[in-house]
């Protein structure tokens, strides 16, 4: 009987030692082959977020931005997004103010910029040559940084990432389909 107890004790001791060795080897083994520094190191200076919007919200945002950026401009203007981009404003002309209406077709570029291709223009009821009026606006009035009027091409080129936004945010236009109210942007938030 003495040998059975001795054999049982040694078997139990061996199993406990084997269990302890397995637990210690699992605890001391590396958890993953990837390095933590590789996981935490940023690959760029910005983190991107994709945002979908609609015409109503974008109208409010654009007009708020224009009010801040062009506050000291002699042209009073606002933008309305319908099936096209419509810009309404007034131009000082001697002691009178002339009503101005421009319509544009927006085109999102692969680099995130936005082109507003001129469709029509009217000052009062007079339809003027598009290149003449765009050139006049470009030379005489303050436009936000990043807005480039190309009068000969009848378009306004908006360098989206040059627009000055709070906290150094940058924006890229991904999709700008006004007819289907499908507007998408990528917002780049600086992390450095």
Buried (B, 14 or more C-beta within 10 A) or exposed (E): EEEEEEEEEEEEEEEEEEEEEEEEEEEEEEEEEEEEEEEEEEEEEBEEEEEEBEBEEBBEEBBEBBEEBBEEBEBBBEBBBEEBBBBEBBBEEEEEEBEBEBBBBBEBBEEBBBBBBBBEBBBEEEEBEBBEBBBBBBEEBEBBEBBBBBBEBBBBBBBBBEBEEEEEBBBBBBEBEBEEEEBBBBBBEEEE
